[in-house]
Amino acid sequence: MGPVDDDTGAPAAPEVVEDQIMTSTLVYPHAETRSGRLTYVLVLGLLVALGPFTIDLYLPAFPAVRADLAATESAVQITLTATMIGFGFGQLVIGPWSDAVGRRMPLLVATGVHVLASVGVAGSPDVRWVVVFRILQGVGAAGGGVVATAIVRDVFGGTLLIRMLARIALVTGLAPIMAPVVGSQLLCLLDWRCLFVVVAAYGVLILILAFGLIAETLPEERRTTGGGRGTATSFFVLLWDRQFVGVAVIGGLLVRECSRTFRAHPSSSRRCTA
């Protein structure tokens, strides 16, 4: 039952939540303006898209990877699973870390790991090294999505927060669809190793933008101090939340079906011919 009016006993009118921006001297300058919010959308959108492009860009290159490394089809598919494992683990680690020390350092460190791992994949001599570097790639890519969402929550409030999260969700939905398409077109010009050089260059761009445009948005007084025990308690609470678990399962199934569709589509594994 909602709040009631003290004088009449009738249900009170709901409060109107206005667009607002959390007040903090650390917040990104000009975030109050339309152009500032557009900059936020673009930069944070690039951060969120890093994960899907890391996972899905090379899907059309599976046959080329298999032939170049003399690997089995199942071994090449494990490289995709390895990335998802790293991506999931990275979210579990980087999220609490950014709550404890702020947003900038975890974002910069994670993206730096992603760049180095991408270069490592490009130079891997066999599929086992690809698996190792793909795990590290996933861990690094997780930083973009986790920190981008956290920054939106730090900076925006009210209905403006909802709109910004909706735009981030739009990028999250489109990026896994676009990544294999972009990858197949790049394969017309490049070999599969160069795809990871492109991903590394994307990570370098993220580093530059994050260093120059993303200010620290989590003041010290709002940072968590519970350590690993507090994080474990929060995870335990979430696992018992049926609504959260249901949404998480649905999201996981959607990602699984998208990945399976792109791997199974005949045109996704065919290189362009001049």
N, C-alpha and C positions, 0 to 999 in steps of 0.2 A: 504494500500500500504506500502511495506517495505521500509527500508532506501535505498538511492541512493548514488552513488559515486559522490563527488563534482566536479571532473574533467571531467568525461565522461558522467555523467547523467544516466549511466546504473545502474541497481539494484546492490547494494553492496552485497558482499558475506556475508553470515551469520557468526556471530562469533562462534567459536568453544568453547563450555563450557567444561572445563576440570573438572575431578574429583577433588574435593577439600574438605577440612575440615575447618570449620569456626575457625579462630584463636581466642583463648581465653585461659587465664590461668586457667579458671575453667573447661575446657573440660576434659572429662575422659582421663586419661593417656594412652598412647600407642594406641589411636584411629587411628593413622595414619597407623598402621601395619595391616597386614592381620589377625593375631591372635586377635588383639584388636577389629577389626570389627566383627570377629566371636563371640567374647565374647558379644559384643553389640547385635548381632542378637539373641543369645541364651537368654540373660537376658530380653531383650525387648520382645522377643517372648513369654516368660513365663508371662510377665506382660499383654500382649494383650490377652493371652489365659485364664486369670483368669475370665474375664467376661463371655465368652461362657460356661466355665465349671461350673461357679456358676449358670447360668440359666438352663443348659440342663443336667447336670450330673444326676439329680434325676428324670428325666422324666420316666424311667422304674419303678420307685418306687411309682408311683401314686396309684396303688391298695393297696400297703402296707400302705401308708400314710392314705388313706381313712379308711382302716380297723382299724388301730391302734388308730386313733383319733376319730373314729365314726363320720366321716364327710361325707358330700355329695360329689358327683363327681364334681359338679360345684364349691363347696367351695375349693376343692383341686386345681382345675384349676385356681382359683383366686390367689393362692399362686404364680403361674407362672407369671400371669399378674402383680402382685405386684412387683416382681423382675424386670420386664421390666420397670415399672414406675420408680422405684428407680434408675435403670441404666440410663434411659433417663434424669431424674432430676439431677443425679450426674454429668453427662457430662456438663450440663448447668452451674453447680456451680463450679466444680473443674477445668474446662478449664480456665475460666476467673481468678479464684483464682491463678492458677499456672502461668498465665501471669503476675500477679501483684506481687507475693511474691517469685517466683522461683519454681523449679520443685520438689525439694526433700521433703520439708515439706508437701505439699498437697499429694504427693504420700505416704509418711509414715503414715500420719493421716488417709487417706482414707483406706489404707490397714489394719491399726489397727482396724478401724471400721468394716471392712469386717470380720476380724478374730473373733471379739467379737460377731458380729451378727450371724456368722456361728455356734458358740458354743450355742448361744441363740436358734437357730432353732433346734439344736440337743436335747436341753432340754425342748422344748415347750410342755406344758401340753394339749393344744388344738389348733385347726386350726387357731383361731384368733391371737394367739401369733406367729404362723408360718408366717402369713401374715405380721405382724408388723416387725419381724426380717428379713423377705425376702426383704422388702422395704429397710431396712438398709443395707442388704447384697448387693443389687443392687447399692445403692449409693456408697458403698465402692469399689465394683468391677469396677465401672466406672473410678476410678482414674488410674488403671493400663493402660487401653487402651488409655485414653486421654493423660496422661503424657508420655507414651512410644512414641506416635506419635509426640508429641511436642519436646521430646528430640532428635528424629531423625532430625527434622527440625533445631533444635539448632546447632547440631554438624556437620551435613553433608551438602554438597552443590553439585550443578551440577548433572551429571549423576549418581554419587555415591548416592546422595539423592534419586533419582528415584529408583535405585536398592534396597536400604534399605527399602523404602516404599513398594516396590513390595514384598519383603520377609515378611514384617509385614502383608501385605494383605493376603499372602498365609496362614499364621498362623490363621488369622481372619476367613478365609474360611474353613480351615480344622477343627478347634477346635469345632465348633457346630456339626460337623458330628461325630467326635470322642467321644465327651463327653457322649452321651447316650450309646454308645457301651461300653465305660469304666464303666459307671454306672451299666449297666446290668451285667457285669462280676463281679463287686464288690458285687452286690447283691447275687451272689452265695456264698459269704463268710460272708457278713455283713448284718445287718438290715438297714433300710432307715435312721435312725438317725446317724449311723456311716458314711454314705456318707457325711454328713455335717461336721463330725469330720475330714474326709479326706480333704474336702474343706478348713477347718480351718488350717490344717497342710500345705496345699498348700500356704495359705496366709502368714503363718509364714515364710515359705521358701522365699516368695517374700520379706517380710520385711528384712530378713537377707541379701539377695542379694542386695536389694536396699540400705540398710544402708552401706554395705561394698564395693559395686562395682559401684554404680551410684553416680557420682559427680554432683554438681550443674552446670548446663549447660546454665543457663540464667543469664548473668551478669546484674547488677542493672541498667545500662544505657539503656538496651533494654526492661526493664519491663514497663508494661502499668501503667498509672496513672489516667486514665479517670474515674475510679470507676464504679458504677452501671449504670450510665447514658451512659458512653461510650460503655459498654457491650450491653445495650439495643439497642443502635443505630446500633451496628454491627449485632445483631440478626435481626433487622428490614431490614437492607440491604440484608442479606442472604435470608430472606423470599421473597424478591422481585426478587431474582436471579432465573430465570426459569430453567437454567441449573442445579444449585445446588438442587433446589426443585425436579426436575425430577430424578436426581441420588439418592437423599435421599428416594424418594418414591419407586424406584426400589429396593434399598437395603432393605427397610422395608418389601416389599412384599416377597423378597427372604427369609428373616429371618422367616417371618410368615409361609411360605409354609414348610420350613424345620421343624419348631416346630410342625406344624399340622401333618406332615407325621410321625414324631417319636411318637407322642401321639396316632395316629390312628393305627400304625402297631401292629398287634397282638403279635409278639414276643417281642416287647419292654416292655410289661407289665407282662411278665412271668418270674418268678424266676427259677433259676437252681434247678434241683433236683439231689440228689446224686445217 
